Amino acid sequence: MKPFTNHSGIALPLLTDNLNTDVIIPSREMKRVSKVGLANGLFANIRYSDGKRKPDPEFLLNHPNYCAASILILGRNAGCGSSREHAVWALADYGFKVVVAESFASIFYNNCVANGVLPITLDRPSIEAITEWVRMNPTSHHLSVNLEKCTLDTTDNSIDFMISPLARRMLLNGLAPIDLTLEDKGLIDRFIADDMRRRQWLYRISD
């Protein structure tokens, strides 16, 4: 997983409350055994107008000003519903690096961190102000995020955000959950070796 330090890009201001994972990627789009290619199914039920792949011009992501967005702005309870990790995989495969929301469903939040997508929690007034600023000129009003400083910046404003030390460390160093476990590989190996001496019967392979 690539380390996340800072990012600047176009923001997609959906500002939707209770956007669930089935909306982010419907179950019928989860047929791949790889994380690659899921972007085509991102927001499929609202992104396409014919139930197939005809872009719906009313959906903001299909607009030329927003089609290259890499920062997603949502409302409260983002990523609720099913715990499917495919929702974050699809966002990342499309190119989203950051999700800003008033609040997150806990599993979705953790899935973001585990897959290198930065989840930022801000209060509603800050999100609404950012959304208004972005909509004034989406292609030039880029948001900039600095994880080392924990700031989200517009042209004339800098907003501090909070993130847990563990989530911040994982993102800054590109660590997946298994990488955290492997940091203690020495301790694990010593425990296994000691346990094998104390309980040899548990590790004995019968002929």
C-alpha positions in Angstrom: 0.0 0.0 0.0 1.3 3.4 -0.9 2.0 5.9 1.9 -0.3 8.9 2.1 1.3 12.2 3.1 -0.5 14.9 1.1 -2.9 15.2 -1.8 -4.5 18.0 -3.8 -7.3 17.5 -6.3 -10.8 18.1 -7.5 -13.6 17.5 -5.0 -16.9 15.9 -5.7 -19.4 17.6 -3.4 -22.3 15.1 -3.1 -22.9 16.1 0.6 -25.3 13.1 0.9 -26.4 11.8 4.3 -26.6 8.0 5.0 -24.9 7.1 1.7 -24.7 3.3 2.1 -22.2 0.9 0.6 -24.9 -0.6 -1.7 -25.2 2.8 -3.4 -21.4 3.1 -3.6 -21.2 -0.3 -5.3 -24.3 -2.5 -5.9 -23.8 -6.2 -5.1 -24.2 -7.1 -8.8 -21.0 -5.2 -9.5 -19.0 -7.3 -7.0 -18.1 -10.2 -9.3 -14.4 -9.7 -9.6 -11.8 -11.5 -7.5 -9.5 -8.5 -7.9 -9.7 -4.9 -6.6 -8.9 -3.7 -10.2 -11.8 -2.8 -12.4 -14.4 -2.1 -9.7 -14.4 1.6 -10.7 -16.8 0.8 -13.5 -19.4 -0.2 -11.0 -18.9 2.8 -8.7 -22.3 4.4 -8.0 -23.8 2.3 -10.8 -27.4 2.7 -9.8 -27.2 6.5 -9.9 -24.3 7.0 -12.3 -25.9 5.2 -15.2 -29.4 6.0 -16.6 -30.2 2.7 -18.5 -29.3 0.1 -15.9 -26.2 -0.6 -18.0 -23.4 1.9 -18.8 -25.0 5.0 -20.3 -23.9 7.9 -18.1 -26.7 9.9 -16.5 -25.9 13.6 -17.1 -27.8 14.5 -13.9 -25.2 12.7 -11.7 -22.4 15.0 -10.7 -19.6 12.5 -11.3 -20.5 12.5 -15.0 -20.1 16.2 -15.4 -16.8 17.3 -17.1 -15.9 19.5 -14.1 -16.1 16.6 -11.7 -15.2 13.4 -13.6 -11.6 13.6 -12.5 -12.5 14.1 -8.8 -10.2 12.4 -6.3 -11.8 13.8 -3.1 -15.3 12.8 -2.1 -17.5 15.1 0.1 -20.4 13.4 1.9 -22.7 14.2 4.8 -23.3 12.2 8.0 -23.1 8.4 8.5 -21.0 7.9 5.3 -20.6 4.3 4.3 -23.4 2.8 6.4 -25.1 -0.4 5.6 -23.3 -3.5 4.4 -19.7 -4.0 5.6 -18.5 -4.8 2.0 -14.9 -3.7 1.6 -15.6 -3.5 -2.2 -17.1 0.0 -1.6 -13.7 1.4 -0.7 -12.0 -0.7 -3.3 -14.2 0.9 -6.0 -13.6 4.4 -4.7 -9.8 3.8 -4.7 -9.9 2.1 -8.1 -11.7 5.2 -9.5 -9.0 7.4 -8.1 -10.5 8.8 -4.8 -7.8 9.4 -2.2 -9.8 11.2 0.4 -13.4 11.0 1.8 -14.6 14.0 3.8 -17.8 13.5 5.9 -19.6 14.7 9.0 -19.5 11.2 10.4 -18.6 7.7 9.2 -19.9 4.2 9.7 -17.1 2.6 11.7 -16.5 -0.4 9.4 -16.4 1.8 6.3 -14.0 4.2 8.1 -11.7 1.3 9.0 -11.8 -0.1 5.5 -10.8 3.3 4.2 -7.7 3.4 6.4 -6.8 -0.2 5.6 -6.9 0.6 1.9 -5.0 3.8 1.9 -8.0 6.2 1.6 -7.9 9.0 4.1 -11.3 9.5 5.9 -11.6 13.1 7.3 -14.4 14.0 9.8 -15.4 17.6 9.9 -18.4 19.5 11.4 -21.3 20.3 9.1 -20.7 24.1 8.8 -17.1 23.4 7.6 -18.3 20.8 5.1 -21.0 23.2 3.8 -18.5 26.0 3.5 -16.1 23.8 1.6 -18.9 22.5 -0.7 -20.0 26.1 -1.5 -16.4 27.1 -2.3 -15.8 24.0 -4.5 -19.0 24.6 -6.5 -17.9 28.1 -7.4 -15.2 26.8 -9.6 -14.7 23.0 -9.4 -11.8 22.7 -11.8 -9.6 25.4 -10.1 -10.9 25.3 -6.5 -8.9 22.2 -5.6 -8.8 21.0 -2.0 -5.4 20.2 -0.5 -4.9 17.7 2.3 -1.7 17.4 4.4 -1.8 14.3 6.7 1.4 15.2 8.5 -0.1 18.5 9.6 -3.7 17.2 9.7 -5.0 20.1 7.7 -7.4 20.5 4.8 -6.8 23.7 2.8 -8.7 25.8 0.4 -7.1 28.9 -1.3 -7.8 31.1 1.7 -8.6 28.8 4.6 -7.0 26.0 6.5 -9.1 23.6 8.5 -7.6 21.3 11.1 -8.9 17.7 11.4 -8.5 15.0 13.9 -7.5 11.4 13.2 -6.4 8.6 15.6 -2.7 8.1 16.0 -2.9 4.5 14.7 -4.9 5.4 11.6 -2.5 8.3 10.9 0.5 6.1 11.3 -1.0 3.4 9.0 -1.7 5.9 6.3 1.6 7.8 6.5 3.6 4.6 6.3 1.4 2.7 3.9 0.6 0.0 6.5 -2.2 -2.5 6.0 -3.6 -4.4 9.1 -1.4 -7.4 8.4 1.7 -5.1 8.2 0.9 -4.0 11.8 0.9 -7.7 12.9 4.1 -8.4 11.1 5.8 -5.5 13.0 5.7 -7.9 16.0 6.9 -10.9 14.0 9.9 -11.4 16.4 7.6 -11.6 19.4 5.3 -14.0 17.6 8.1 -16.2 16.6 9.5 -16.3 20.1 6.1 -17.1 21.5 5.6 -20.0 19.1 9.1 -21.4 19.9 8.5 -21.2 23.6 5.0 -22.7 23.3 6.4 -25.6 21.2 8.8 -26.4 24.0 6.1 -26.2 26.7 3.4 -28.0 24.8 5.1 -30.3 22.4 2.1 -32.5 22.1 0.1 -29.7 20.5 2.5 -29.5 17.6 3.2 -33.2 17.1 2.3 -34.4 13.7 1.0 -38.0 13.7 2.3 -40.5 11.3 
